[in-house]
Amino acid sequence: MTIIRRTNTWLPSVFNDFFGNEWVTNNNKSVPAINIQQNEDGFTVEVAAPGMTKEDCNVSVDEDNNLVICFEKKNESEEKDKKGTYLRREFSYTQFTRKMILPDNVVNEKIAAKVENGVLTVDIPTIKEEEKVSKVKQIDIQ
């Protein structure tokens, strides 16, 4: 199962993976690309965010079971003369948000994130197939 989309059959997923996937393409070059790696414990998502700190990041799971990654950074510097008139004032604002649909077997309570060397890493654990609790129940007829 992929972290990008929910699907009940393999054919549409394979087709989209080879011929384009509207959930992954990124036409906005100001939003950093993401790396998604599947491992035996679940998924690891990496986002390159140079210059961003832990305080600039927000990672959450919304009510629709989407992983939401937000970055926001404001910089301001100014130089004034003795009269208080600007000689130079520079400010910048960077903000972006990425949403990804999580598969049904993700353990939301155990998702963890960290920022190191300008890379946000989000570890997303999943329940193994053999650990899943069956939602199907046979009811005896009396």
MODELLER restraints for C-alpha pairs under 7 A, 6 or more apart:
rsr = mdl.restraints
at = mdl.atoms
rsr.add(forms.Gaussian(group=physical.xy_distance, feature=features.Distance(at['CA:1:A'], at['CA:103:A']), mean=6.98, stdev=0.5))
rsr.add(forms.Gaussian(group=physical.xy_distance, feature=features.Distance(at['CA:2:A'], at['CA:103:A']), mean=6.76, stdev=0.5))
rsr.add(forms.Gaussian(group=physical.xy_distance, feature=features.Distance(at['CA:3:A'], at['CA:101:A']), mean=6.36, stdev=0.5))
rsr.add(forms.Gaussian(group=physical.xy_distance, feature=features.Distance(at['CA:3:A'], at['CA:102:A']), mean=5.13, stdev=0.5))
rsr.add(forms.Gaussian(group=physical.xy_distance, feature=features.Distance(at['CA:3:A'], at['CA:103:A']), mean=5.53, stdev=0.5))
rsr.add(forms.Gaussian(group=physical.xy_distance, feature=features.Distance(at['CA:4:A'], at['CA:23:A']), mean=6.53, stdev=0.5))
rsr.add(forms.Gaussian(group=physical.xy_distance, feature=features.Distance(at['CA:4:A'], at['CA:100:A']), mean=5.84, stdev=0.5))
rsr.add(forms.Gaussian(group=physical.xy_distance, feature=features.Distance(at['CA:4:A'], at['CA:101:A']), mean=5.35, stdev=0.5))
rsr.add(forms.Gaussian(group=physical.xy_distance, feature=features.Distance(at['CA:4:A'], at['CA:102:A']), mean=6.54, stdev=0.5))
rsr.add(forms.Gaussian(group=physical.xy_distance, feature=features.Distance(at['CA:5:A'], at['CA:101:A']), mean=5.83, stdev=0.5))
rsr.add(forms.Gaussian(group=physical.xy_distance, feature=features.Distance(at['CA:5:A'], at['CA:103:A']), mean=6.95, stdev=0.5))
rsr.add(forms.Gaussian(group=physical.xy_distance, feature=features.Distance(at['CA:6:A'], at['CA:103:A']), mean=6.07, stdev=0.5))
rsr.add(forms.Gaussian(group=physical.xy_distance, feature=features.Distance(at['CA:31:A'], at['CA:96:A']), mean=6.15, stdev=0.5))
rsr.add(forms.Gaussian(group=physical.xy_distance, feature=features.Distance(at['CA:32:A'], at['CA:47:A']), mean=6.78, stdev=0.5))
rsr.add(forms.Gaussian(group=physical.xy_distance, feature=features.Distance(at['CA:32:A'], at['CA:48:A']), mean=6.37, stdev=0.5))
rsr.add(forms.Gaussian(group=physical.xy_distance, feature=features.Distance(at['CA:33:A'], at['CA:47:A']), mean=6.62, stdev=0.5))
rsr.add(forms.Gaussian(group=physical.xy_distance, feature=features.Distance(at['CA:34:A'], at['CA:45:A']), mean=6.80, stdev=0.5))
rsr.add(forms.Gaussian(group=physical.xy_distance, feature=features.Distance(at['CA:34:A'], at['CA:46:A']), mean=5.66, stdev=0.5))
rsr.add(forms.Gaussian(group=physical.xy_distance, feature=features.Distance(at['CA:34:A'], at['CA:47:A']), mean=4.86, stdev=0.5))
rsr.add(forms.Gaussian(group=physical.xy_distance, feature=features.Distance(at['CA:35:A'], at['CA:45:A']), mean=5.58, stdev=0.5))
rsr.add(forms.Gaussian(group=physical.xy_distance, feature=features.Distance(at['CA:35:A'], at['CA:46:A']), mean=5.00, stdev=0.5))
rsr.add(forms.Gaussian(group=physical.xy_distance, feature=features.Distance(at['CA:35:A'], at['CA:47:A']), mean=6.59, stdev=0.5))
rsr.add(forms.Gaussian(group=physical.xy_distance, feature=features.Distance(at['CA:36:A'], at['CA:43:A']), mean=6.81, stdev=0.5))
rsr.add(forms.Gaussian(group=physical.xy_distance, feature=features.Distance(at['CA:36:A'], at['CA:44:A']), mean=5.75, stdev=0.5))
rsr.add(forms.Gaussian(group=physical.xy_distance, feature=features.Distance(at['CA:36:A'], at['CA:45:A']), mean=4.58, stdev=0.5))
rsr.add(forms.Gaussian(group=physical.xy_distance, feature=features.Distance(at['CA:36:A'], at['CA:46:A']), mean=6.54, stdev=0.5))
rsr.add(forms.Gaussian(group=physical.xy_distance, feature=features.Distance(at['CA:37:A'], at['CA:43:A']), mean=5.53, stdev=0.5))
rsr.add(forms.Gaussian(group=physical.xy_distance, feature=features.Distance(at['CA:37:A'], at['CA:44:A']), mean=5.13, stdev=0.5))
rsr.add(forms.Gaussian(group=physical.xy_distance, feature=features.Distance(at['CA:37:A'], at['CA:45:A']), mean=6.47, stdev=0.5))
rsr.add(forms.Gaussian(group=physical.xy_distance, feature=features.Distance(at['CA:38:A'], at['CA:44:A']), mean=6.46, stdev=0.5))
rsr.add(forms.Gaussian(group=physical.xy_distance, feature=features.Distance(at['CA:41:A'], at['CA:125:A']), mean=5.54, stdev=0.5))
rsr.add(forms.Gaussian(group=physical.xy_distance, feature=features.Distance(at['CA:41:A'], at['CA:126:A']), mean=6.26, stdev=0.5))
rsr.add(forms.Gaussian(group=physical.xy_distance, feature=features.Distance(at['CA:42:A'], at['CA:124:A']), mean=5.65, stdev=0.5))
rsr.add(forms.Gaussian(group=physical.xy_distance, feature=features.Distance(at['CA:42:A'], at['CA:125:A']), mean=4.36, stdev=0.5))
rsr.add(forms.Gaussian(group=physical.xy_distance, feature=features.Distance(at['CA:42:A'], at['CA:126:A']), mean=4.70, stdev=0.5))
rsr.add(forms.Gaussian(group=physical.xy_distance, feature=features.Distance(at['CA:43:A'], at['CA:123:A']), mean=6.05, stdev=0.5))
rsr.add(forms.Gaussian(group=physical.xy_distance, feature=features.Distance(at['CA:43:A'], at['CA:124:A']), mean=5.01, stdev=0.5))
rsr.add(forms.Gaussian(group=physical.xy_distance, feature=features.Distance(at['CA:43:A'], at['CA:125:A']), mean=6.37, stdev=0.5))
rsr.add(forms.Gaussian(group=physical.xy_distance, feature=features.Distance(at['CA:44:A'], at['CA:121:A']), mean=6.85, stdev=0.5))
rsr.add(forms.Gaussian(group=physical.xy_distance, feature=features.Distance(at['CA:44:A'], at['CA:122:A']), mean=5.68, stdev=0.5))
rsr.add(forms.Gaussian(group=physical.xy_distance, feature=features.Distance(at['CA:44:A'], at['CA:123:A']), mean=4.66, stdev=0.5))
rsr.add(forms.Gaussian(group=physical.xy_distance, feature=features.Distance(at['CA:44:A'], at['CA:124:A']), mean=6.06, stdev=0.5))
rsr.add(forms.Gaussian(group=physical.xy_distance, feature=features.Distance(at['CA:45:A'], at['CA:121:A']), mean=5.70, stdev=0.5))
rsr.add(forms.Gaussian(group=physical.xy_distance, feature=features.Distance(at['CA:45:A'], at['CA:122:A']), mean=5.04, stdev=0.5))
rsr.add(forms.Gaussian(group=physical.xy_distance, feature=features.Distance(at['CA:45:A'], at['CA:123:A']), mean=6.55, stdev=0.5))
rsr.add(forms.Gaussian(group=physical.xy_distance, feature=features.Distance(at['CA:46:A'], at['CA:119:A']), mean=6.55, stdev=0.5))
rsr.add(forms.Gaussian(group=physical.xy_distance, feature=features.Distance(at['CA:46:A'], at['CA:120:A']), mean=5.59, stdev=0.5))
rsr.add(forms.Gaussian(group=physical.xy_distance, feature=features.Distance(at['CA:46:A'], at['CA:121:A']), mean=4.59, stdev=0.5))
rsr.add(forms.Gaussian(group=physical.xy_distance, feature=features.Distance(at['CA:46:A'], at['CA:122:A']), mean=6.45, stdev=0.5))
rsr.add(forms.Gaussian(group=physical.xy_distance, feature=features.Distance(at['CA:47:A'], at['CA:119:A']), mean=5.63, stdev=0.5))
rsr.add(forms.Gaussian(group=physical.xy_distance, feature=features.Distance(at['CA:47:A'], at['CA:120:A']), mean=5.10, stdev=0.5))
rsr.add(forms.Gaussian(group=physical.xy_distance, feature=features.Distance(at['CA:47:A'], at['CA:121:A']), mean=6.63, stdev=0.5))
rsr.add(forms.Gaussian(group=physical.xy_distance, feature=features.Distance(at['CA:48:A'], at['CA:118:A']), mean=6.15, stdev=0.5))
rsr.add(forms.Gaussian(group=physical.xy_distance, feature=features.Distance(at['CA:48:A'], at['CA:119:A']), mean=4.59, stdev=0.5))
rsr.add(forms.Gaussian(group=physical.xy_distance, feature=features.Distance(at['CA:48:A'], at['CA:120:A']), mean=6.44, stdev=0.5))
rsr.add(forms.Gaussian(group=physical.xy_distance, feature=features.Distance(at['CA:49:A'], at['CA:118:A']), mean=5.03, stdev=0.5))
rsr.add(forms.Gaussian(group=physical.xy_distance, feature=features.Distance(at['CA:49:A'], at['CA:119:A']), mean=5.49, stdev=0.5))
rsr.add(forms.Gaussian(group=physical.xy_distance, feature=features.Distance(at['CA:49:A'], at['CA:120:A']), mean=6.84, stdev=0.5))
rsr.add(forms.Gaussian(group=physical.xy_distance, feature=features.Distance(at['CA:50:A'], at['CA:118:A']), mean=4.31, stdev=0.5))
rsr.add(forms.Gaussian(group=physical.xy_distance, feature=features.Distance(at['CA:50:A'], at['CA:119:A']), mean=6.96, stdev=0.5))
rsr.add(forms.Gaussian(group=physical.xy_distance, feature=features.Distance(at['CA:51:A'], at['CA:118:A']), mean=5.98, stdev=0.5))
rsr.add(forms.Gaussian(group=physical.xy_distance, feature=features.Distance(at['CA:52:A'], at['CA:118:A']), mean=6.08, stdev=0.5))
rsr.add(forms.Gaussian(group=physical.xy_distance, feature=features.Distance(at['CA:53:A'], at['CA:115:A']), mean=6.76, stdev=0.5))
rsr.add(forms.Gaussian(group=physical.xy_distance, feature=features.Distance(at['CA:54:A'], at['CA:115:A']), mean=5.90, stdev=0.5))
rsr.add(forms.Gaussian(group=physical.xy_distance, feature=features.Distance(at['CA:56:A'], at['CA:71:A']), mean=5.49, stdev=0.5))
rsr.add(forms.Gaussian(group=physical.xy_distance, feature=features.Distance(at['CA:56:A'], at['CA:72:A']), mean=5.28, stdev=0.5))
rsr.add(forms.Gaussian(group=physical.xy_distance, feature=features.Distance(at['CA:56:A'], at['CA:73:A']), mean=5.76, stdev=0.5))
rsr.add(forms.Gaussian(group=physical.xy_distance, feature=features.Distance(at['CA:57:A'], at['CA:70:A']), mean=5.82, stdev=0.5))
rsr.add(forms.Gaussian(group=physical.xy_distance, feature=features.Distance(at['CA:57:A'], at['CA:71:A']), mean=4.69, stdev=0.5))
rsr.add(forms.Gaussian(group=physical.xy_distance, feature=features.Distance(at['CA:57:A'], at['CA:72:A']), mean=6.76, stdev=0.5))
rsr.add(forms.Gaussian(group=physical.xy_distance, feature=features.Distance(at['CA:58:A'], at['CA:69:A']), mean=5.95, stdev=0.5))
rsr.add(forms.Gaussian(group=physical.xy_distance, feature=features.Distance(at['CA:58:A'], at['CA:70:A']), mean=5.06, stdev=0.5))
rsr.add(forms.Gaussian(group=physical.xy_distance, feature=features.Distance(at['CA:58:A'], at['CA:71:A']), mean=6.37, stdev=0.5))
rsr.add(forms.Gaussian(group=physical.xy_distance, feature=features.Distance(at['CA:59:A'], at['CA:68:A']), mean=5.70, stdev=0.5))
rsr.add(forms.Gaussian(group=physical.xy_distance, feature=features.Distance(at['CA:59:A'], at['CA:69:A']), mean=4.67, stdev=0.5))
rsr.add(forms.Gaussian(group=physical.xy_distance, feature=features.Distance(at['CA:59:A'], at['CA:70:A']), mean=6.36, stdev=0.5))
rsr.add(forms.Gaussian(group=physical.xy_distance, feature=features.Distance(at['CA:60:A'], at['CA:67:A']), mean=5.95, stdev=0.5))
rsr.add(forms.Gaussian(group=physical.xy_distance, feature=features.Distance(at['CA:60:A'], at['CA:68:A']), mean=5.24, stdev=0.5))
rsr.add(forms.Gaussian(group=physical.xy_distance, feature=features.Distance(at['CA:60:A'], at['CA:69:A']), mean=6.73, stdev=0.5))
rsr.add(forms.Gaussian(group=physical.xy_distance, feature=features.Distance(at['CA:61:A'], at['CA:67:A']), mean=4.66, stdev=0.5))
rsr.add(forms.Gaussian(group=physical.xy_distance, feature=features.Distance(at['CA:61:A'], at['CA:68:A']), mean=5.89, stdev=0.5))
rsr.add(forms.Gaussian(group=physical.xy_distance, feature=features.Distance(at['CA:62:A'], at['CA:68:A']), mean=6.97, stdev=0.5))
rsr.add(forms.Gaussian(group=physical.xy_distance, feature=features.Distance(at['CA:65:A'], at['CA:101:A']), mean=6.42, stdev=0.5))
rsr.add(forms.Gaussian(group=physical.xy_distance, feature=features.Distance(at['CA:65:A'], at['CA:102:A']), mean=5.94, stdev=0.5))
rsr.add(forms.Gaussian(group=physical.xy_distance, feature=features.Distance(at['CA:66:A'], at['CA:99:A']), mean=6.03, stdev=0.5))
rsr.add(forms.Gaussian(group=physical.xy_distance, feature=features.Distance(at['CA:66:A'], at['CA:100:A']), mean=5.29, stdev=0.5))
rsr.add(forms.Gaussian(group=physical.xy_distance, feature=features.Distance(at['CA:66:A'], at['CA:101:A']), mean=4.44, stdev=0.5))
rsr.add(forms.Gaussian(group=physical.xy_distance, feature=features.Distance(at['CA:66:A'], at['CA:102:A']), mean=5.54, stdev=0.5))
rsr.add(forms.Gaussian(group=physical.xy_distance, feature=features.Distance(at['CA:67:A'], at['CA:99:A']), mean=5.53, stdev=0.5))
rsr.add(forms.Gaussian(group=physical.xy_distance, feature=features.Distance(at['CA:67:A'], at['CA:100:A']), mean=5.12, stdev=0.5))
rsr.add(forms.Gaussian(group=physical.xy_distance, feature=features.Distance(at['CA:67:A'], at['CA:101:A']), mean=6.29, stdev=0.5))
rsr.add(forms.Gaussian(group=physical.xy_distance, feature=features.Distance(at['CA:67:A'], at['CA:102:A']), mean=6.37, stdev=0.5))
rsr.add(forms.Gaussian(group=physical.xy_distance, feature=features.Distance(at['CA:68:A'], at['CA:97:A']), mean=6.94, stdev=0.5))
rsr.add(forms.Gaussian(group=physical.xy_distance, feature=features.Distance(at['CA:68:A'], at['CA:98:A']), mean=5.78, stdev=0.5))
rsr.add(forms.Gaussian(group=physical.xy_distance, feature=features.Distance(at['CA:68:A'], at['CA:99:A']), mean=4.56, stdev=0.5))
rsr.add(forms.Gaussian(group=physical.xy_distance, feature=features.Distance(at['CA:68:A'], at['CA:100:A']), mean=6.67, stdev=0.5))
rsr.add(forms.Gaussian(group=physical.xy_distance, feature=features.Distance(at['CA:69:A'], at['CA:97:A']), mean=5.56, stdev=0.5))
rsr.add(forms.Gaussian(group=physical.xy_distance, feature=features.Distance(at['CA:69:A'], at['CA:98:A']), mean=5.20, stdev=0.5))
rsr.add(forms.Gaussian(group=physical.xy_distance, feature=features.Distance(at['CA:69:A'], at['CA:99:A']), mean=6.45, stdev=0.5))
rsr.add(forms.Gaussian(group=physical.xy_distance, feature=features.Distance(at['CA:70:A'], at['CA:96:A']), mean=5.72, stdev=0.5))
rsr.add(forms.Gaussian(group=physical.xy_distance, feature=features.Distance(at['CA:70:A'], at['CA:97:A']), mean=4.33, stdev=0.5))
rsr.add(forms.Gaussian(group=physical.xy_distance, feature=features.Distance(at['CA:70:A'], at['CA:98:A']), mean=6.53, stdev=0.5))
rsr.add(forms.Gaussian(group=physical.xy_distance, feature=features.Distance(at['CA:71:A'], at['CA:95:A']), mean=5.41, stdev=0.5))
rsr.add(forms.Gaussian(group=physical.xy_distance, feature=features.Distance(at['CA:71:A'], at['CA:96:A']), mean=5.48, stdev=0.5))
rsr.add(forms.Gaussian(group=physical.xy_distance, feature=features.Distance(at['CA:71:A'], at['CA:97:A']), mean=6.55, stdev=0.5))
rsr.add(forms.Gaussian(group=physical.xy_distance, feature=features.Distance(at['CA:72:A'], at['CA:94:A']), mean=5.57, stdev=0.5))
rsr.add(forms.Gaussian(group=physical.xy_distance, feature=features.Distance(at['CA:72:A'], at['CA:95:A']), mean=4.26, stdev=0.5))
rsr.add(forms.Gaussian(group=physical.xy_distance, feature=features.Distance(at['CA:72:A'], at['CA:96:A']), mean=6.73, stdev=0.5))
rsr.add(forms.Gaussian(group=physical.xy_distance, feature=features.Distance(at['CA:73:A'], at['CA:93:A']), mean=5.82, stdev=0.5))
rsr.add(forms.Gaussian(group=physical.xy_distance, feature=features.Distance(at['CA:73:A'], at['CA:94:A']), mean=5.16, stdev=0.5))
rsr.add(forms.Gaussian(group=physical.xy_distance, feature=features.Distance(at['CA:73:A'], at['CA:95:A']), mean=6.45, stdev=0.5))
rsr.add(forms.Gaussian(group=physical.xy_distance, feature=features.Distance(at['CA:74:A'], at['CA:92:A']), mean=5.84, stdev=0.5))
rsr.add(forms.Gaussian(group=physical.xy_distance, feature=features.Distance(at['CA:74:A'], at['CA:93:A']), mean=4.58, stdev=0.5))
rsr.add(forms.Gaussian(group=physical.xy_distance, feature=features.Distance(at['CA:74:A'], at['CA:94:A']), mean=6.48, stdev=0.5))
rsr.add(forms.Gaussian(group=physical.xy_distance, feature=features.Distance(at['CA:75:A'], at['CA:91:A']), mean=5.34, stdev=0.5))
rsr.add(forms.Gaussian(group=physical.xy_distance, feature=features.Distance(at['CA:75:A'], at['CA:92:A']), mean=5.16, stdev=0.5))
rsr.add(forms.Gaussian(group=physical.xy_distance, feature=features.Distance(at['CA:75:A'], at['CA:93:A']), mean=6.44, stdev=0.5))
rsr.add(forms.Gaussian(group=physical.xy_distance, feature=features.Distance(at['CA:76:A'], at['CA:90:A']), mean=5.87, stdev=0.5))
rsr.add(forms.Gaussian(group=physical.xy_distance, feature=features.Distance(at['CA:76:A'], at['CA:91:A']), mean=4.15, stdev=0.5))
rsr.add(forms.Gaussian(group=physical.xy_distance, feature=features.Distance(at['CA:76:A'], at['CA:92:A']), mean=6.51, stdev=0.5))
rsr.add(forms.Gaussian(group=physical.xy_distance, feature=features.Distance(at['CA:77:A'], at['CA:89:A']), mean=5.96, stdev=0.5))
rsr.add(forms.Gaussian(group=physical.xy_distance, feature=features.Distance(at['CA:77:A'], at['CA:90:A']), mean=5.37, stdev=0.5))
rsr.add(forms.Gaussian(group=physical.xy_distance, feature=features.Distance(at['CA:77:A'], at['CA:91:A']), mean=6.20, stdev=0.5))
rsr.add(forms.Gaussian(group=physical.xy_distance, feature=features.Distance(at['CA:78:A'], at['CA:88:A']), mean=5.81, stdev=0.5))
rsr.add(forms.Gaussian(group=physical.xy_distance, feature=features.Distance(at['CA:78:A'], at['CA:89:A']), mean=4.19, stdev=0.5))
rsr.add(forms.Gaussian(group=physical.xy_distance, feature=features.Distance(at['CA:78:A'], at['CA:90:A']), mean=6.13, stdev=0.5))
rsr.add(forms.Gaussian(group=physical.xy_distance, feature=features.Distance(at['CA:79:A'], at['CA:86:A']), mean=6.17, stdev=0.5))
rsr.add(forms.Gaussian(group=physical.xy_distance, feature=features.Distance(at['CA:79:A'], at['CA:87:A']), mean=5.79, stdev=0.5))
rsr.add(forms.Gaussian(group=physical.xy_distance, feature=features.Distance(at['CA:79:A'], at['CA:88:A']), mean=5.34, stdev=0.5))
rsr.add(forms.Gaussian(group=physical.xy_distance, feature=features.Distance(at['CA:79:A'], at['CA:89:A']), mean=6.25, stdev=0.5))
rsr.add(forms.Gaussian(group=physical.xy_distance, feature=features.Distance(at['CA:80:A'], at['CA:86:A']), mean=4.59, stdev=0.5))
rsr.add(forms.Gaussian(group=physical.xy_distance, feature=features.Distance(at['CA:80:A'], at['CA:87:A']), mean=5.39, stdev=0.5))
rsr.add(forms.Gaussian(group=physical.xy_distance, feature=features.Distance(at['CA:81:A'], at['CA:87:A']), mean=6.51, stdev=0.5))
rsr.add(forms.Gaussian(group=physical.xy_distance, feature=features.Distance(at['CA:105:A'], at['CA:126:A']), mean=5.37, stdev=0.5))
rsr.add(forms.Gaussian(group=physical.xy_distance, feature=features.Distance(at['CA:105:A'], at['CA:127:A']), mean=5.37, stdev=0.5))
rsr.add(forms.Gaussian(group=physical.xy_distance, feature=features.Distance(at['CA:106:A'], at['CA:124:A']), mean=6.81, stdev=0.5))
rsr.add(forms.Gaussian(group=physical.xy_distance, feature=features.Distance(at['CA:106:A'], at['CA:125:A']), mean=5.93, stdev=0.5))
rsr.add(forms.Gaussian(group=physical.xy_distance, feature=features.Distance(at['CA:106:A'], at['CA:126:A']), mean=4.24, stdev=0.5))
rsr.add(forms.Gaussian(group=physical.xy_distance, feature=features.Distance(at['CA:106:A'], at['CA:127:A']), mean=6.28, stdev=0.5))
rsr.add(forms.Gaussian(group=physical.xy_distance, feature=features.Distance(at['CA:107:A'], at['CA:125:A']), mean=5.76, stdev=0.5))
rsr.add(forms.Gaussian(group=physical.xy_distance, feature=features.Distance(at['CA:107:A'], at['CA:126:A']), mean=5.46, stdev=0.5))
rsr.add(forms.Gaussian(group=physical.xy_distance, feature=features.Distance(at['CA:107:A'], at['CA:127:A']), mean=6.63, stdev=0.5))
rsr.add(forms.Gaussian(group=physical.xy_distance, feature=features.Distance(at['CA:110:A'], at['CA:125:A']), mean=6.57, stdev=0.5))
rsr.add(forms.Gaussian(group=physical.xy_distance, feature=features.Distance(at['CA:111:A'], at['CA:123:A']), mean=5.75, stdev=0.5))
rsr.add(forms.Gaussian(group=physical.xy_distance, feature=features.Distance(at['CA:111:A'], at['CA:124:A']), mean=4.84, stdev=0.5))
rsr.add(forms.Gaussian(group=physical.xy_distance, feature=features.Distance(at['CA:111:A'], at['CA:125:A']), mean=6.38, stdev=0.5))
rsr.add(forms.Gaussian(group=physical.xy_distance, feature=features.Distance(at['CA:112:A'], at['CA:122:A']), mean=5.69, stdev=0.5))
rsr.add(forms.Gaussian(group=physical.xy_distance, feature=features.Distance(at['CA:112:A'], at['CA:123:A']), mean=5.27, stdev=0.5))
rsr.add(forms.Gaussian(group=physical.xy_distance, feature=features.Distance(at['CA:112:A'], at['CA:124:A']), mean=6.85, stdev=0.5))
rsr.add(forms.Gaussian(group=physical.xy_distance, feature=features.Distance(at['CA:113:A'], at['CA:121:A']), mean=5.55, stdev=0.5))
rsr.add(forms.Gaussian(group=physical.xy_distance, feature=features.Distance(at['CA:113:A'], at['CA:122:A']), mean=4.26, stdev=0.5))
rsr.add(forms.Gaussian(group=physical.xy_distance, feature=features.Distance(at['CA:113:A'], at['CA:123:A']), mean=6.24, stdev=0.5))
rsr.add(forms.Gaussian(group=physical.xy_distance, feature=features.Distance(at['CA:114:A'], at['CA:120:A']), mean=5.75, stdev=0.5))
rsr.add(forms.Gaussian(group=physical.xy_distance, feature=features.Distance(at['CA:114:A'], at['CA:121:A']), mean=5.43, stdev=0.5))
rsr.add(forms.Gaussian(group=physical.xy_distance, feature=features.Distance(at['CA:114:A'], at['CA:122:A']), mean=6.66, stdev=0.5))
rsr.add(forms.Gaussian(group=physical.xy_distance, feature=features.Distance(at['CA:115:A'], at['CA:121:A']), mean=6.28, stdev=0.5))
